[in-house]
Amino acid sequence: MKPRELRDLSAEELAAKEKEFREEEFKLRFKHATGQLEKTARLRLLRREIARVKTIMREKEASQ
């Protein structure tokens, strides 16, 4: 997701997105460990998405 799209979400929606991304990352890590993951770049992208969500959550928290 683009940062602009994430900034339009509420705090609850951001928390849900983070949880969704973490669950997907967890599943992909297992696939990677067993050698079943073909697109390893997705792991890197998910880590970036999680960081992006956490950054925006922090920005919203600081602005209140």
C-alpha positions in Angstrom: 0.0 0.0 0.0 1.0 3.5 -0.6 1.8 5.7 2.5 -0.9 8.1 1.4 -3.5 5.3 1.5 -2.3 4.2 5.0 -2.5 7.7 6.4 -6.2 7.8 5.5 -6.9 4.8 7.7 -7.9 5.0 11.4 -5.8 3.7 14.2 -7.8 0.5 14.5 -7.6 -0.1 10.7 -3.8 0.4 10.9 -3.5 -2.1 13.7 -5.5 -4.6 11.7 -3.3 -4.0 8.6 -0.2 -4.6 10.7 -1.6 -7.8 12.1 -2.5 -9.0 8.6 1.0 -8.2 7.3 2.6 -10.0 10.3 0.5 -13.1 9.8 1.4 -13.2 6.1 5.1 -12.7 7.0 4.9 -15.6 9.5 3.5 -17.9 6.9 6.0 -16.9 4.3 8.9 -17.4 6.7 7.8 -21.0 7.2 7.5 -21.6 3.5 11.0 -20.1 3.1 12.5 -22.3 5.7 11.1 -25.4 4.1 12.2 -24.3 0.6 8.7 -23.9 -0.8 8.8 -20.1 -1.2 9.5 -19.0 -4.8 9.2 -15.2 -4.5 11.5 -14.4 -1.7 11.3 -10.7 -2.4 7.8 -10.7 -0.9 9.4 -11.2 2.6 11.4 -8.0 2.2 8.3 -6.1 0.9 6.3 -7.3 3.9 8.9 -6.1 6.4 8.8 -2.7 4.7 5.0 -2.6 4.8 5.1 -3.4 8.5 7.6 -0.7 9.1 5.6 1.8 7.1 2.4 1.0 9.1 4.2 1.3 12.4 5.7 4.6 11.3 2.4 6.1 10.4 0.8 4.8 13.6 3.6 6.5 15.5 3.1 9.8 13.6 -0.6 9.7 14.4 0.2 9.0 18.1 2.6 11.9 18.3 0.3 14.4 16.7 -2.5 13.8 19.2 
